[in-house]
Structure formats: C-alpha cells, structure tokens
Amino acid sequence: MDRKITINTEKLPRHIAIIMDGNGRWAKQKGMLRAFGHENGTKSVRETVEACAKLGIENLTLYAFSTENWNRPKLEVDTLMKLLVSSLKKELPTLKENNIRLNTIGNTNMLPENAQRELADVIQQTKQNTRMVLTLALSYGSREEIISAIRHISEKVKNNQLQTADINEQVLAQHLYTHNLPDVDLVIRTSGEQRISNFLLWQIAYAEFYFTEVLWPDFREKDLNEAIISYQNRERRFGKTSEQIK
C-alpha cells in the first residue's frame, strides 16, 4: 500500500532534520569498504530530497559531516569530500528542476577549497528557488555553534551594541547558523542508534523524534512517509496540557 495516501498534507512538519547513519555498517554487511556505503547513501539523499519537495516540506536539513567526523581515517574523509564535490555537481540540475534552494550550516571554512567553491556555486545558482530549502550541515557541531553565538553576543555587549538585560531566546537564536530557519519539528535518525550526536541541540528543543532500524543507504520514500505518519499521530503540547491543545 502506498503510505502517502495516509499523510495529512495539512499537518506536515515544517522542518525535518535527518541524521543519516549506517553507511559504514551497510557496506560492511556487503563485504565492501565504507566508501561504498557513502556512495550508495547519495541515492537515499536524492530520493528523500525529491520526496520532501513533492510532499510540500518547506525545510529539510541533512547531517552530512560533523566536526567530529574530521577525526575519521584520512582516506575516508578524503573520500567523503570528493563525494561531496561530485554530488553537488551532479545534483545541481535536480535542485533547479525541483525549485530547491541549497543552504549550508557549519564551519565550512574547514572544507577543502574545491568543495567550498562548488558549494558556493550551487548556493548561488539556486538562491532564487522557493519550493524548499535544503540545508547541508557540513563540518557542523551544535556545541561549537552555540559557543560561536555566545562569543558574538559577548562582543556586542562589550561594544555597547547590546545590553545583557536584552539577551533572550530570540537574541541567541538570531546568532546561530540557523537564524534564517524555523525550529525543527521532526528529527529522523536511521540505523537504529538513538543519539543526537551534537546535532541542532538548540533547534530540536520541542522536536519529535523518530528512530528507524533502516540503514541510510536503504532509506526510501516509504520510510520517510512512515516517519511523517508517526509524527502526525503524536500530540505536540509544547508544555501545555492535552485539554489546552484541544
């Protein structure tokens, strides 16, 4: 049965964030190198992005490379960076065709120069697109993001541009990488692991979580639909009681 028919298009999450986990285990199960898993994971990215756009999801954020991932073996990191560049070149026509704008968060200055150039080019070529914002979290760590925001706010206080009494949630949010994005409604993590892994700690304060055993290279549109259906079957109270929501 096509699970899309049970999705309420009037109750879609505005912002979905996905921790794409399991590429390495998927490759190991097949007796292949980890790079094989990463390469096949790009197929899941393409299908998920297109499915979200088709449904009407406004914002999709993918955890593509964390600050901690720099500690992986050099060969794997180099492979991931090459894959990033090739994927950006390959998927640009798809982004244009589907009216999707590319965005990025993280310390992207740490990326290789060719990756930075390709990323900047695709962002520039899609900046007028309006159907959906696809954000890639690259060299991203939420703790680093929050510390960076605090430093910027501290500088403003020091220079008398901001009073400490005026610092609130909105001010901090405005200094995060995601200042132009809404908070996350639904977090999906593949591969059965149930961790946040330093991902959007501030932005997921009231998000719903969905964990699936499916390894990322096997994640398909039906799996996305099941996550959204699960989200829609939950009651989001934001600290209120059920009676207040109703």
Secondary structure, 3 states (H helix, E strand, C coil): CCHHHHCCCCCCCCEEEEECCCHHHHHHHCCCCHHHHHHHHHHHHHHHHHHHHHHCCCEEEEEEEECHHHHCCHHHHHHHHHHHHHHHHHHHHHHHHCCEEEEEECCHHHCCHHHHHHHHHHHHHHCCCCCEEEEEEEEECHHHHHHHHHHHHHHHHHCCCCCHHHCCHHHHHHCCCCCCCCCCCEEEECCCCCCCCCCCCCCCCCCEEEECCCCHHHCCHHHHHHHHHHHHCCCCCCCCCHHHHC
